[in-house]
Amino acid sequence: MLKHQVTARVASPSNATLTSAQENLHHLVLRMCQEHPFHVLYQVYCLSDHSSPTTGSSRQSGRFGSQPTQTDRGTAASIILDRLRSQSTTSQRVRDIEKLCDAYLQWAKLPIAKDPAYKSKPKPPSFKVPSYLKILHISNLQVPVTTASTPLDLTLEYNSCVWIKGYEPTFTTAGGVNMPKISICQGSDGQEYKQLV
Protein backbone atom coordinates (compact mmCIF):
# COMPACT_ATOMS: atom_id res chain seq x y z
CA MET A 1 0.00 0.00 0.00
CA LEU A 2 2.97 2.31 0.43
CA LYS A 3 3.32 2.64 -3.35
CA HIS A 4 -0.20 4.13 -3.54
CA GLN A 5 0.56 6.65 -0.81
CA VAL A 6 3.94 7.64 -2.25
CA THR A 7 2.80 8.07 -5.86
CA ALA A 8 -0.35 9.98 -4.83
CA ARG A 9 1.78 12.72 -3.28
CA VAL A 10 3.89 13.69 -6.31
CA ALA A 11 3.38 17.20 -7.67
CA SER A 12 4.25 18.89 -10.92
CA PRO A 13 7.78 20.36 -11.12
CA SER A 14 6.20 23.48 -12.63
CA ASN A 15 4.41 24.05 -9.35
CA ALA A 16 5.83 27.19 -7.75
CA THR A 17 5.68 25.60 -4.30
CA LEU A 18 7.79 22.57 -5.25
CA THR A 19 10.12 21.78 -2.37
CA SER A 20 13.21 19.67 -1.95
CA ALA A 21 10.90 17.07 -0.39
CA GLN A 22 9.00 16.93 -3.71
CA GLU A 23 12.27 16.58 -5.61
CA ASN A 24 13.22 13.67 -3.38
CA LEU A 25 9.76 12.16 -3.88
CA HIS A 26 10.14 12.37 -7.68
CA HIS A 27 13.51 10.61 -7.49
CA LEU A 28 12.05 7.94 -5.20
CA VAL A 29 9.07 7.23 -7.50
CA LEU A 30 11.35 7.17 -10.55
CA ARG A 31 13.67 4.69 -8.84
CA MET A 32 10.74 2.51 -7.71
CA CYS A 33 9.51 2.39 -11.31
CA GLN A 34 12.98 1.50 -12.60
CA GLU A 35 13.61 -1.23 -10.05
CA HIS A 36 10.11 -2.70 -9.61
CA PRO A 37 8.16 -1.64 -12.71
CA PHE A 38 5.47 -4.30 -12.44
CA HIS A 39 4.54 -3.16 -8.94
CA VAL A 40 4.60 0.63 -9.34
CA LEU A 41 4.03 1.64 -12.97
CA TYR A 42 0.29 0.91 -12.78
CA GLN A 43 -0.15 3.57 -10.09
CA VAL A 44 1.85 6.12 -12.08
CA TYR A 45 -0.14 5.31 -15.22
CA CYS A 46 -3.42 5.85 -13.34
CA LEU A 47 -2.27 9.26 -12.14
CA SER A 48 -0.94 10.38 -15.53
CA ASP A 49 -2.76 12.91 -17.70
CA HIS A 50 -3.75 10.47 -20.46
CA SER A 51 -5.61 8.15 -18.09
CA SER A 52 -7.41 10.85 -16.10
CA PRO A 53 -11.18 11.17 -16.52
CA THR A 54 -12.30 14.19 -18.51
CA THR A 55 -15.23 14.92 -16.23
CA GLY A 56 -15.80 14.99 -12.53
CA SER A 57 -14.02 16.70 -9.71
CA SER A 58 -11.07 15.49 -7.72
CA ARG A 59 -11.74 14.26 -4.21
CA GLN A 60 -9.78 15.70 -1.35
CA SER A 61 -10.45 15.34 2.30
CA GLY A 62 -9.82 18.18 4.70
CA ARG A 63 -6.97 16.20 6.23
CA PHE A 64 -5.07 16.18 2.94
CA GLY A 65 -6.22 19.56 1.65
CA SER A 66 -2.63 20.72 1.15
CA GLN A 67 -1.75 17.71 -1.00
CA PRO A 68 -1.16 18.15 -4.75
CA THR A 69 -4.23 18.55 -6.95
CA GLN A 70 -5.19 15.90 -9.50
CA THR A 71 -3.77 18.14 -12.26
CA ASP A 72 -0.44 18.46 -10.43
CA ARG A 73 -0.28 14.71 -9.86
CA GLY A 74 -1.23 13.99 -13.47
CA THR A 75 1.45 16.29 -14.84
CA ALA A 76 4.08 14.86 -12.47
CA ALA A 77 3.14 11.27 -13.36
CA SER A 78 3.30 12.05 -17.08
CA ILE A 79 6.76 13.59 -16.65
CA ILE A 80 7.95 10.49 -14.78
CA LEU A 81 6.59 8.23 -17.56
CA ASP A 82 8.30 10.41 -20.20
CA ARG A 83 11.62 10.08 -18.38
CA LEU A 84 11.24 6.30 -18.11
CA ARG A 85 10.33 6.04 -21.81
CA SER A 86 13.55 7.86 -22.71
CA GLN A 87 15.78 5.44 -20.79
CA SER A 88 16.96 2.37 -22.70
CA THR A 89 16.69 0.14 -19.62
CA THR A 90 13.03 0.94 -18.92
CA SER A 91 11.59 2.16 -22.22
CA GLN A 92 10.14 -1.12 -23.51
CA ARG A 93 8.63 -2.15 -20.18
CA VAL A 94 6.92 1.22 -19.80
CA ARG A 95 5.54 1.07 -23.35
CA ASP A 96 4.28 -2.49 -22.81
CA ILE A 97 2.50 -1.59 -19.57
CA GLU A 98 0.98 1.51 -21.18
CA LYS A 99 -0.24 -0.61 -24.11
CA LEU A 100 -1.85 -3.05 -21.69
CA CYS A 101 -3.39 -0.32 -19.52
CA ASP A 102 -4.78 1.48 -22.58
CA ALA A 103 -6.42 -1.79 -23.65
CA TYR A 104 -7.82 -2.41 -20.15
CA LEU A 105 -9.20 1.11 -19.96
CA GLN A 106 -10.89 0.88 -23.37
CA TRP A 107 -12.37 -2.54 -22.51
CA ALA A 108 -13.57 -1.35 -19.09
CA LYS A 109 -15.27 1.71 -20.58
CA LEU A 110 -17.27 -0.30 -23.14
CA PRO A 111 -20.85 -0.08 -21.83
CA ILE A 112 -22.79 -3.32 -22.01
CA ALA A 113 -25.19 -3.09 -19.05
CA LYS A 114 -27.93 -1.33 -21.07
CA ASP A 115 -27.17 -2.99 -24.40
CA PRO A 116 -29.93 -5.52 -25.22
CA ALA A 117 -27.43 -7.67 -27.13
CA TYR A 118 -25.89 -8.69 -23.80
CA LYS A 119 -29.09 -9.25 -21.82
CA SER A 120 -29.68 -12.92 -22.63
CA LYS A 121 -27.11 -15.65 -22.11
CA PRO A 122 -25.99 -17.18 -25.42
CA LYS A 123 -25.06 -20.83 -25.83
CA PRO A 124 -22.24 -21.41 -25.13
CA PRO A 125 -22.54 -18.78 -22.38
CA SER A 126 -20.06 -16.28 -23.83
CA PHE A 127 -20.10 -13.19 -26.02
CA LYS A 128 -17.60 -12.12 -28.66
CA VAL A 129 -15.25 -9.30 -27.72
CA PRO A 130 -15.78 -6.52 -30.33
CA SER A 131 -13.01 -6.87 -32.91
CA TYR A 132 -11.91 -3.22 -32.74
CA LEU A 133 -10.90 -3.43 -29.08
CA LYS A 134 -7.19 -3.21 -28.25
CA ILE A 135 -7.43 -6.12 -25.79
CA LEU A 136 -7.64 -8.52 -28.76
CA HIS A 137 -4.34 -7.19 -30.11
CA ILE A 138 -2.38 -7.92 -26.94
CA SER A 139 -0.02 -10.74 -27.86
CA ASN A 140 3.12 -12.12 -26.18
CA LEU A 141 3.51 -9.03 -24.04
CA GLN A 142 6.45 -8.97 -21.63
CA VAL A 143 4.21 -7.91 -18.76
CA PRO A 144 3.25 -10.30 -15.95
CA VAL A 145 -0.36 -11.50 -15.87
CA THR A 146 -1.98 -8.91 -13.62
CA THR A 147 -4.00 -11.49 -11.69
CA ALA A 148 -1.03 -13.81 -11.14
CA SER A 149 1.25 -13.39 -8.16
CA THR A 150 4.40 -11.47 -9.05
CA PRO A 151 6.74 -11.43 -6.06
CA LEU A 152 9.37 -8.74 -5.64
CA ASP A 153 12.55 -9.74 -7.47
CA LEU A 154 15.56 -8.71 -5.38
CA THR A 155 17.78 -9.02 -8.48
CA LEU A 156 15.55 -6.38 -10.17
CA GLU A 157 15.61 -8.48 -13.36
CA TYR A 158 12.03 -9.85 -13.39
CA ASN A 159 12.95 -12.49 -15.96
CA SER A 160 10.90 -15.40 -14.61
CA CYS A 161 7.39 -13.97 -14.51
CA VAL A 162 4.21 -15.45 -15.98
CA TRP A 163 3.92 -13.22 -19.07
CA ILE A 164 0.74 -12.30 -20.92
CA LYS A 165 0.37 -14.48 -24.00
CA GLY A 166 -2.97 -13.02 -25.08
CA TYR A 167 -6.70 -12.75 -24.40
CA GLU A 168 -9.56 -15.00 -25.40
CA PRO A 169 -11.81 -13.50 -28.12
CA THR A 170 -14.88 -14.21 -25.98
CA PHE A 171 -16.03 -13.08 -22.55
CA THR A 172 -18.78 -13.78 -20.05
CA THR A 173 -20.54 -11.49 -17.62
CA ALA A 174 -20.97 -11.67 -13.87
CA GLY A 175 -24.57 -10.48 -14.13
CA GLY A 176 -26.10 -7.98 -11.75
CA VAL A 177 -26.88 -4.35 -12.49
CA ASN A 178 -23.47 -3.33 -13.86
CA MET A 179 -22.73 -6.63 -15.63
CA PRO A 180 -18.95 -6.68 -15.14
CA LYS A 181 -17.11 -8.47 -17.93
CA ILE A 182 -15.01 -11.57 -17.28
CA SER A 183 -12.11 -12.07 -19.67
CA ILE A 184 -9.65 -14.93 -19.86
CA CYS A 185 -5.96 -14.09 -20.03
CA GLN A 186 -3.64 -16.77 -21.38
CA GLY A 187 -0.39 -16.92 -19.43
CA SER A 188 3.00 -17.99 -20.72
CA ASP A 189 2.78 -20.88 -18.24
CA GLY A 190 -0.13 -22.37 -20.21
CA GLN A 191 -2.66 -21.44 -17.50
CA GLU A 192 -5.83 -19.41 -17.94
CA TYR A 193 -6.44 -16.47 -15.64
CA LYS A 194 -9.89 -14.98 -15.11
CA GLN A 195 -9.98 -11.20 -14.98
CA LEU A 196 -12.94 -9.07 -13.96
CA VAL A 197 -13.34 -5.84 -15.96
C-alpha positions as CSV (number, residue, x, y, z in Angstrom):
1,M,0.0,0.0,0.0
2,L,3.0,2.3,0.4
3,K,3.3,2.6,-3.4
4,H,-0.2,4.1,-3.5
5,Q,0.6,6.7,-0.8
6,V,3.9,7.6,-2.3
7,T,2.8,8.1,-5.9
8,A,-0.3,10.0,-4.8
9,R,1.8,12.7,-3.3
10,V,3.9,13.7,-6.3
11,A,3.4,17.2,-7.7
12,S,4.2,18.9,-10.9
13,P,7.8,20.4,-11.1
14,S,6.2,23.5,-12.6
15,N,4.4,24.0,-9.3
16,A,5.8,27.2,-7.7
17,T,5.7,25.6,-4.3
18,L,7.8,22.6,-5.3
19,T,10.1,21.8,-2.4
20,S,13.2,19.7,-1.9
21,A,10.9,17.1,-0.4
22,Q,9.0,16.9,-3.7
23,E,12.3,16.6,-5.6
24,N,13.2,13.7,-3.4
25,L,9.8,12.2,-3.9
26,H,10.1,12.4,-7.7
27,H,13.5,10.6,-7.5
28,L,12.0,7.9,-5.2
29,V,9.1,7.2,-7.5
30,L,11.3,7.2,-10.5
31,R,13.7,4.7,-8.8
32,M,10.7,2.5,-7.7
33,C,9.5,2.4,-11.3
34,Q,13.0,1.5,-12.6
35,E,13.6,-1.2,-10.0
36,H,10.1,-2.7,-9.6
37,P,8.2,-1.6,-12.7
38,F,5.5,-4.3,-12.4
39,H,4.5,-3.2,-8.9
40,V,4.6,0.6,-9.3
41,L,4.0,1.6,-13.0
42,Y,0.3,0.9,-12.8
43,Q,-0.2,3.6,-10.1
44,V,1.9,6.1,-12.1
45,Y,-0.1,5.3,-15.2
46,C,-3.4,5.8,-13.3
47,L,-2.3,9.3,-12.1
48,S,-0.9,10.4,-15.5
49,D,-2.8,12.9,-17.7
50,H,-3.8,10.5,-20.5
51,S,-5.6,8.1,-18.1
52,S,-7.4,10.8,-16.1
53,P,-11.2,11.2,-16.5
54,T,-12.3,14.2,-18.5
55,T,-15.2,14.9,-16.2
56,G,-15.8,15.0,-12.5
57,S,-14.0,16.7,-9.7
58,S,-11.1,15.5,-7.7
59,R,-11.7,14.3,-4.2
60,Q,-9.8,15.7,-1.3
61,S,-10.4,15.3,2.3
62,G,-9.8,18.2,4.7
63,R,-7.0,16.2,6.2
64,F,-5.1,16.2,2.9
65,G,-6.2,19.6,1.7
66,S,-2.6,20.7,1.1
67,Q,-1.8,17.7,-1.0
68,P,-1.2,18.1,-4.8
69,T,-4.2,18.6,-6.9
70,Q,-5.2,15.9,-9.5
71,T,-3.8,18.1,-12.3
72,D,-0.4,18.5,-10.4
73,R,-0.3,14.7,-9.9
74,G,-1.2,14.0,-13.5
75,T,1.4,16.3,-14.8
76,A,4.1,14.9,-12.5
77,A,3.1,11.3,-13.4
78,S,3.3,12.0,-17.1
79,I,6.8,13.6,-16.7
80,I,7.9,10.5,-14.8
81,L,6.6,8.2,-17.6
82,D,8.3,10.4,-20.2
83,R,11.6,10.1,-18.4
84,L,11.2,6.3,-18.1
85,R,10.3,6.0,-21.8
86,S,13.5,7.9,-22.7
87,Q,15.8,5.4,-20.8
88,S,17.0,2.4,-22.7
89,T,16.7,0.1,-19.6
90,T,13.0,0.9,-18.9
91,S,11.6,2.2,-22.2
92,Q,10.1,-1.1,-23.5
93,R,8.6,-2.2,-20.2
94,V,6.9,1.2,-19.8
95,R,5.5,1.1,-23.3
96,D,4.3,-2.5,-22.8
97,I,2.5,-1.6,-19.6
98,E,1.0,1.5,-21.2
99,K,-0.2,-0.6,-24.1
100,L,-1.9,-3.1,-21.7
101,C,-3.4,-0.3,-19.5
102,D,-4.8,1.5,-22.6
103,A,-6.4,-1.8,-23.7
104,Y,-7.8,-2.4,-20.2
105,L,-9.2,1.1,-20.0
106,Q,-10.9,0.9,-23.4
107,W,-12.4,-2.5,-22.5
108,A,-13.6,-1.4,-19.1
109,K,-15.3,1.7,-20.6
110,L,-17.3,-0.3,-23.1
111,P,-20.9,-0.1,-21.8
112,I,-22.8,-3.3,-22.0
113,A,-25.2,-3.1,-19.1
114,K,-27.9,-1.3,-21.1
115,D,-27.2,-3.0,-24.4
116,P,-29.9,-5.5,-25.2
117,A,-27.4,-7.7,-27.1
118,Y,-25.9,-8.7,-23.8
119,K,-29.1,-9.3,-21.8
120,S,-29.7,-12.9,-22.6
121,K,-27.1,-15.6,-22.1
122,P,-26.0,-17.2,-25.4
123,K,-25.1,-20.8,-25.8
124,P,-22.2,-21.4,-25.1
125,P,-22.5,-18.8,-22.4
126,S,-20.1,-16.3,-23.8
127,F,-20.1,-13.2,-26.0
128,K,-17.6,-12.1,-28.7
129,V,-15.2,-9.3,-27.7
130,P,-15.8,-6.5,-30.3
131,S,-13.0,-6.9,-32.9
132,Y,-11.9,-3.2,-32.7
133,L,-10.9,-3.4,-29.1
134,K,-7.2,-3.2,-28.2
135,I,-7.4,-6.1,-25.8
136,L,-7.6,-8.5,-28.8
137,H,-4.3,-7.2,-30.1
138,I,-2.4,-7.9,-26.9
139,S,0.0,-10.7,-27.9
140,N,3.1,-12.1,-26.2
141,L,3.5,-9.0,-24.0
142,Q,6.4,-9.0,-21.6
143,V,4.2,-7.9,-18.8
144,P,3.3,-10.3,-16.0
145,V,-0.4,-11.5,-15.9
146,T,-2.0,-8.9,-13.6
147,T,-4.0,-11.5,-11.7
148,A,-1.0,-13.8,-11.1
149,S,1.3,-13.4,-8.2
150,T,4.4,-11.5,-9.1
151,P,6.7,-11.4,-6.1
152,L,9.4,-8.7,-5.6
153,D,12.6,-9.7,-7.5
154,L,15.6,-8.7,-5.4
155,T,17.8,-9.0,-8.5
156,L,15.5,-6.4,-10.2
157,E,15.6,-8.5,-13.4
158,Y,12.0,-9.9,-13.4
159,N,12.9,-12.5,-16.0
160,S,10.9,-15.4,-14.6
161,C,7.4,-14.0,-14.5
162,V,4.2,-15.4,-16.0
163,W,3.9,-13.2,-19.1
164,I,0.7,-12.3,-20.9
165,K,0.4,-14.5,-24.0
166,G,-3.0,-13.0,-25.1
167,Y,-6.7,-12.7,-24.4
168,E,-9.6,-15.0,-25.4
169,P,-11.8,-13.5,-28.1
170,T,-14.9,-14.2,-26.0
171,F,-16.0,-13.1,-22.5
172,T,-18.8,-13.8,-20.0
173,T,-20.5,-11.5,-17.6
174,A,-21.0,-11.7,-13.9
175,G,-24.6,-10.5,-14.1
176,G,-26.1,-8.0,-11.8
177,V,-26.9,-4.4,-12.5
178,N,-23.5,-3.3,-13.9
179,M,-22.7,-6.6,-15.6
180,P,-18.9,-6.7,-15.1
181,K,-17.1,-8.5,-17.9
182,I,-15.0,-11.6,-17.3
183,S,-12.1,-12.1,-19.7
184,I,-9.7,-14.9,-19.9
185,C,-6.0,-14.1,-20.0
186,Q,-3.6,-16.8,-21.4
187,G,-0.4,-16.9,-19.4
188,S,3.0,-18.0,-20.7
189,D,2.8,-20.9,-18.2
190,G,-0.1,-22.4,-20.2
191,Q,-2.7,-21.4,-17.5
192,E,-5.8,-19.4,-17.9
193,Y,-6.4,-16.5,-15.6
194,K,-9.9,-15.0,-15.1
195,Q,-10.0,-11.2,-15.0
196,L,-12.9,-9.1,-14.0
197,V,-13.3,-5.8,-16.0
